[in-house]
Amino acid sequence: MTVFGWVGSDPEFHSGPGSSGDRVTFRLASTPGFFDRSRNGYRELETVWLGVKAWRGLAHNVASSVHKGEPVVVVGRLRAQVYQVEGQERRYQELEATTVGHDLTKGTSMFRRTKAGTDHGSVPAGAEPVHAAQTPTLRPVEPVAARLAAAPGAKPEPGSEVRSGEPSEAQPGAA
């Protein structure tokens, strides 16, 4: 099953025995919609909330890459958890993820390959996954023309752009 949605909670990383027990969980909100010809507009349906669980190396990568409020695409197996609360049966829908990625129709992302030979890039024993506070802040992609507009006589090539994360005079500490 593939679900497009928005991360509704910061991913919570849980260490298990050995790296095979490591997992991450987060909530995912998906609001299906369609174009309604009779109203000549887009119509949204009720938001569906799912729990997402990822294991091992994927758990480490999700913990260091995905944050609350970001658009993601999750591929996995849908599981229904049934439990009792005060005598009433309740159901909890959970997506056991095999793949998680940012939805690039909503913005940009920066990919960093993990080391080869590890369990899908899992963090070595005793190390903590990288969190948002430890990652560099990237600026949005901007046309070169906008940056150079203030420079008299400078004319960039049409369509040239600066990628997110590239050093520029506007970024403090850039080399």
Secondary structure, DSSP 8 states (H G I E B T S, - for coil): -EEEEEE-S--EEE--STGGG-EEEEEEEE--EEEETTTTEEEE---EEEEEEEEHHHHHHHHHH--TT-EEEEEEEEEEEEEEETTEEEEEEEEEEEEEEE-TTS---------TTSSTT---TT-----GGGS------EEHHHHHTTSTT----TT-EE-TT---TTSTT--
